[in-house]
Amino acid sequence: MPDIYTPRPDIVKKVLEDAGLEARVTPTILTNRPADITYRFRGKDYYAELYVHDFAAVPARSVFPEPTSLGVGILLGMIATVAIFWRRLRAQRR
């Protein structure tokens, strides 16, 4: 079910309540979510839950990727570049 991350959770929660969603219910789909951020929409034969998170509570991420991810990305890029040049050289020799 959707997790909604917003810098203004108070406004989003108010809109969901005004739209008729059940507010602050015990979650049944993703049971590890707190009830105070859980909103439930009921359809004819189904229901869906939305979870409204405060964007400020998300841990800050650095601007640069992790060193391991960066290294793997560079390595894959180099392998792809070598493979392309090797195929072109091979095609020219024929």
Secondary structure, DSSP 8 states (H G I E B T S, - for coil): --EEEES-HHHHHHHHHHTT-EES---SSSTTS-GGGEEEEE-SS-EEEEEEEEGGGS----SS--HHHHHHHHHHHHHHHHHHHHHHHHHHH-
